[in-house]
Amino acid sequence: MICNETNERYVYQCGKYRVDLMANDGAMECECPDWQARRGPALRSGDPAYTRATMCKHGKACLWTFVRELLPKLSAMDGGGL
């Protein structure tokens, strides 16, 4: 699944759905029916963030895209070594 950045900060387009990585205090939110009907209510009822119960496939894909974009930038900032 391909996720692309939008002009909004930390918001990605994943297929036909938008994923906001900073919504819900950083626990993210997706426009997809799965998140709206199952994952969001589970998150709001107290299930922990970033679990199978609270993340849809679009959220997972966008989070991995964000990490893949961020790590090279962090590595370049500290000289690229361990």
Buried (B, 14 or more C-beta within 10 A) or exposed (E): EEBEBEEEEBBBBBBEBBBBBEBBEEBBBBBBEBBBEBBBEBBEEEBEBBEEBBBBBBBBBBBEBBEEEEEEEEEEEEEEEE
